[in-house]
Structure formats: structure tokens, C-alpha cells
Amino acid sequence: MTKLANTPPMTILLAFFCGAGLLTLFLTFLPSLVWSDEIISDPAVRIEFPTVATRSFESYAVIAEKPLFNPGHMADPSITNPASQIPTLDSYRLVGIVLAGNVKLALVERKAVKQVVTLHAGDTIDGRHVDDITESGVALSGSSGPEILSMPKPTRQGWSIATPNE
């Protein structure tokens, strides 16, 4: 007893946690040590869980048509008319294009929030898909069809947006 009384409390605590960890490991691996793979793979021992019947995605359309938390269960306008939510092309400004080897990226500013976004081919921006990035601009496609966001050209009066025909 005097030997345990002279032991520092942290040593006793460390020994307790090591013992608890070893006991946990032993109890974790005990089933695999006792039962072999033949017993576990035996069809008589295997537990079969019932399959859950899945419903098609279309069967949940009523949830989008009559949302629970909207007043009067009216449909969300963003779901019923998503094309109206896409900003016009003039709400963006092409700030820069980087073409170096295999790297193609475009820096596009959202004018309304003064936020510059880095885009790569294959990305999307506000419902538009970035098809390609070339030295002439960024080729986008969306609900309004293919569009090109070009770099603004300097004029004597200021800056103007270059059209694809220029």
C-alpha cells in the first residue's frame, strides 16, 4: 500500500487510461478473433435487411409546387421562372484574362456588388455556363443562348463594351 501511496496521481491516471484503451481494443477485435469468416458468411447466420422502396424524383414535385412554409402554399418564383433570375450580360465586366500554357482563366466583376470572380472553362456564374475562355473574351451559354463577354475597349469618351463583330 505504501508503494501506491507514493505514486504520483498523474501516473495512476495514465495507467488507468492505458488499461481502458487496451480493454477497448480487446473488446473491439474479440468478435473477429472468436468468429471466423466462414461463420459470418454463412447464409443461415447472415441478417437480411428489408429493402426500402424508393420513389421517383417526379413524385416529390408537389413539394416544389406547394411549399409548406410559403404563405398560401404558393410556388417559389425562383423555381417557377428561373430564367428571370439570371442577370443580364451587361451586369458583368470582364476585368482580365490569363492565358498561359494550359491555364485559361477570366476575372469577371459583378457590377452590382463590386465582386471579382475567377472563372475557368466549365464553371458557372449566376446560371450561365462558361464554355471557353479566349483572348477575345469569355464564351457563355445560358437560357438566352450563347453569349460572349468581351473586354471593354477604350474610347475618347471613356470605355465601351466591344461587340463580337468589332
N, C-alpha and C positions, 0 to 999 in steps of 0.2 A: 504494500500500500504506500509505503514511503517513496517508492520509485515513481508511481503515478502522481503523487502529490508534488514531486519535484519537476515534473514535465511541464513545459510552458503550455498555456492554453491554446496557442495557435497550432502547436504540433498535434495536440489531441483533435482539434477541429479539422486539420488537414488529413489526419489518419481516418477520421470519420467519413469525410467526403470521398477519399480514395476507396474506402471499403464500400460505400454506397455506389460509386461508379462501377466497381468491379462486379458487384451484385447485379446491377442493371444490365451490364454486358452479358453476364452469365444467363440471366433470365431471358434476354433478347435472343441469344443464339441457342438456347436449350431446345426449342422445338425442332430446329434443323439438325441438331445432334441426335435427338431421340428418334424422330421420324425420318425415314429415308425418302427419296424422290419417288420410289415405287408406290409407297403408301399414299403419298399426297396426290399422285397422278392416277390413282385407282378410281374408276368412274363410280364405284359404289360409295366412296368416301367424298367425292367432289360435290360441292354445293352448287346447284344451278340457280342463278338468279333470274327472275322473270324479265323478259324484255319489255321495255316501255314503248308503248305505241306513240309514234311521233306524228305530228300533224304537219301539213304543208304550210309554207310561209303565207300563202294566199288566204288561209283560213283565219289568220290574225288581222286581216285588212280592216275589220270592223273596229279594231283598237285605234288605228290611224284615222278612220272616218269619224269616229265619235269618241274623242279622248275624254277620259274620266274627269280630269281636273280643269277643263276649259268650261267657261260659263255657257250653259245651254248645250253642252256637249258638241259645240261647233268644231269643224275640222280646222287644223292649223293652216294658216295661209301659206306658210313656207312649204308645206307638204303638197297642198293642192296646186300651187302655182310656183314651182321652184325657179322658172325662168325669170320671173320678175325680181328675184333676189340677186341676180348676177349684175354687178355694176357694169356700166358702160366702159368701153376701152379707153375713153378719154379721162377716166378717173385714175389712170396709171401713168407713170412717167418712167421711161427706160433711162436709168442713170448710167449704166455701164455694161459692157460685155467683155468677158475674158475668154479668149480662145488660145489655148496653149497645149499643143500636143493633143491628147485625148480629152483634155479638160475643156468643157463648154459650160459656162455659167453666165447668168444675167442678173444684174442688180436692178430690181424694179421697185419704184416707190409708189405706195398707195397714197395718193394726194390728200385724201380726206383726213387721214390720221398721221401723215408725215412719217410713215414707217417704210424702211427699205427692206425688201425681202430678197434673199438669194435663191435663184431658181436654176434647176438643172433640167435637161430634157427628160420627160416622163413625170415631172412634178405637176401639181395642180395649184391654181391660185383662184380662189373665190368661184369655183365651178368651171373654170377653164383649164384645159389640159395643155401643157407645154409640149408641143410636138418636136420642135427643133430650135436651136439657137445658132444663128449665123452672124456674119459681120454686118448684114443688112438689118437684123432685128430678131425678134422672138416670134416664132410661128405658134399661134394659139388656136385651139379649136374648142368650141362650146356649143351651146344650144343655138346660137346665132350663126354657126358655121365657122369656116376658117378665117382667122384674122391675123394681122401682123402688127406687132408693137414695134415701131421704129424709133431710132434715136432722134431727138429733136435737132433740127438744123438751125444754125444761126442766121438771122436776117438783120437788116439795118434797123428795123423797129424792135427787135427782140428775138425771141425763139419761136419757131413754128414746128409743128409736127409734120414730118415727112410722110407723104403717102407712098404706097408701093409703086406707083407709076413714075415717080420722080427719079 
